[in-house]
Amino acid sequence: MASPLPFSAAPDGLRLAIRLVPKSAADRVVGMAEEDGGAMALKVAVRAPPHEGEANEALLRFVAGLLKLPRRDVTLARGATQRRKLVHIAGDPARLERLLSETLEPWLKRV
């Protein structure tokens, strides 16, 4: 069974599954999206276009800001040219899991 959470522990942090919506009216969390196999992803909209990595950079800045983490701790692990992204967040996995659970609580409740 797939996890109802869009994130999972990694040896040096967490991996956050994201479905990106570029060229939106605002940078924001849209909600949760069900992926293939029932896995969940956080749906995030950014104003930047999907041109020369602009949307990816906007996404990484947005996630860092949302979690109040330094931008250097948030990197793209997979999906540079796709809407489905896997973002790596560096740090203590237990602390980051609590942080994501608290920050994403409004959207996780709706799942």
C-alpha positions as CSV (number, residue, x, y, z in Angstrom):
1,M,0.0,0.0,0.0
2,A,1.3,3.5,-0.9
3,S,1.9,6.0,1.8
4,P,-0.7,8.8,2.3
5,L,2.2,11.1,3.0
6,P,4.1,12.9,0.2
7,F,7.5,12.5,2.0
8,S,9.7,9.7,3.2
9,A,12.9,9.4,5.2
10,A,16.3,9.3,3.4
11,P,19.7,8.6,5.1
12,D,20.5,12.3,5.2
13,G,17.1,14.0,5.2
14,L,13.8,13.5,3.6
15,R,12.5,13.1,0.0
16,L,9.4,15.1,-0.9
17,A,7.3,14.1,-3.9
18,I,5.9,17.1,-5.7
19,R,3.7,17.7,-8.7
20,L,4.7,21.1,-10.1
21,V,2.3,23.5,-11.9
22,P,4.4,26.2,-13.6
23,K,3.2,29.6,-15.0
24,S,0.6,30.0,-12.2
25,A,-0.8,33.2,-10.9
26,A,1.0,32.8,-7.5
27,D,3.5,30.6,-5.7
28,R,1.5,28.4,-3.4
29,V,0.6,24.9,-2.2
30,V,-2.4,23.8,-4.2
31,G,-3.1,20.6,-2.3
32,M,-2.4,16.9,-2.5
33,A,-2.3,14.9,-5.7
34,E,-2.6,11.1,-6.1
35,E,0.2,9.7,-8.3
36,D,0.4,6.3,-10.1
37,G,0.1,3.4,-7.7
38,G,-1.7,5.5,-5.1
39,A,1.3,7.4,-3.9
40,M,0.7,11.0,-2.8
41,A,2.5,14.1,-4.0
42,L,2.3,17.7,-2.8
43,K,0.9,19.9,-5.6
44,V,2.8,23.2,-5.8
45,A,2.2,26.1,-8.2
46,V,4.9,28.6,-9.1
47,R,4.8,31.7,-11.2
48,A,8.0,30.9,-13.1
49,P,7.8,29.3,-16.5
50,P,9.3,25.9,-17.3
51,H,12.1,27.5,-19.2
52,E,15.8,26.8,-18.5
53,G,15.2,25.6,-15.0
54,E,13.4,28.7,-13.8
55,A,10.4,26.8,-12.5
56,N,12.6,24.3,-10.7
57,E,14.6,27.0,-9.0
58,A,11.3,28.8,-8.0
59,L,10.0,25.5,-6.6
60,L,13.2,24.9,-4.5
61,R,13.1,28.5,-3.2
62,F,9.4,28.1,-2.4
63,V,9.9,24.8,-0.5
64,A,12.8,26.3,1.5
65,G,10.8,29.3,2.4
66,L,7.7,27.3,3.3
67,L,9.8,25.2,5.7
68,K,11.9,28.1,6.9
69,L,15.1,26.3,5.8
70,P,18.2,27.6,4.0
71,R,17.8,27.2,0.2
72,R,21.1,25.2,0.2
73,D,19.3,22.4,2.1
74,V,16.7,21.9,-0.6
75,T,17.8,20.2,-3.9
76,L,16.2,18.5,-6.8
77,A,16.8,14.8,-6.7
78,R,14.7,13.8,-9.7
79,G,12.5,15.2,-12.4
80,A,14.3,18.2,-13.8
81,T,12.3,18.2,-17.0
82,Q,9.1,16.7,-15.7
83,R,6.1,18.0,-13.7
84,R,6.7,15.2,-11.2
85,K,9.6,16.1,-8.9
86,L,11.4,14.5,-6.1
87,V,13.0,17.1,-3.8
88,H,15.6,16.2,-1.3
89,I,15.6,18.1,2.0
90,A,18.9,17.8,3.9
91,G,18.9,17.5,7.7
92,D,17.9,15.2,10.5
93,P,15.1,13.0,9.2
94,A,13.1,12.8,12.4
95,R,13.2,16.6,12.9
96,L,12.3,17.2,9.2
97,E,9.4,14.7,9.4
98,R,7.9,16.6,12.3
99,L,8.5,19.9,10.5
100,L,6.8,18.7,7.3
101,S,3.9,17.1,9.2
102,E,3.2,20.4,11.0
103,T,3.7,22.6,8.0
104,L,1.6,20.5,5.6
105,E,-1.1,19.6,8.2
106,P,-3.8,21.7,6.5
107,W,-3.4,19.8,3.2
108,L,-2.8,16.4,4.8
109,K,-6.1,16.6,6.7
110,R,-8.0,16.7,3.4
111,V,-6.5,13.4,2.1
